[in-house]
Amino acid sequence: MKENLFSYGTLQKDSVQLKLFGRLLDGTKDILKGYKLSTIEITDESFLAKGEAKFQQTVIPSIDGFIEGTVFEISEAELFLADKYEPENYKRMKVALGSGKEAWIYAAVEIN
């Protein structure tokens, strides 16, 4: 079964895709309405050990906000790999994109 994953950050990087999925993902530009980006500090040592930056973006609700990103079609197994990649305080949630597609995103559940 295929899943849509909307990325507004590191999962858009070729190097991350190759390391995580073993391939480059095909994606299309899309937007997420009703949210804006916020910078948070990551304290998850296993995420930082992967060479990722200590300060990352997350989404927060915003009535008139929107976020540009890329929606990727991936397998369920690849979605579980993405679950393991994200920092421990990031959780997956389903959203509706500007294109009308439903997709998963990752967002911090607690903001420092």
C-alpha positions, 0 to 999 in steps of 0.5 A: 500500500502506498502512503503520501508523506509531506516533507517540509524539512530534512526528508527533502534532502537527497542525502537523507533519502539515500541513507534512509530509503536507499533511493531518491524519492519522486515528489511533487511540490504542495502546500500545507495550509493552516500551519507555519514553521517554528524552529525548535532545539532537538535534544534526541541524541540518536537523531543528532548522532546522524549528523543532523542539526540541533535546531530543526523546523516543526509545524505549529497551527496558524490560521492564515499560515501555509508551508511549502514542501514536497509530497512523496509517495512511499511504501508502508515499510518506508513510512516506518523507516521515516518513523524511526528516523525522526527525533523522539518528540516528533509524531506522525499525523495525517493532514490534508494538503492544498492539492487535496491529497491526504498525507502524513507529516511529522511534527514536534509534540512538545516545543522547547 
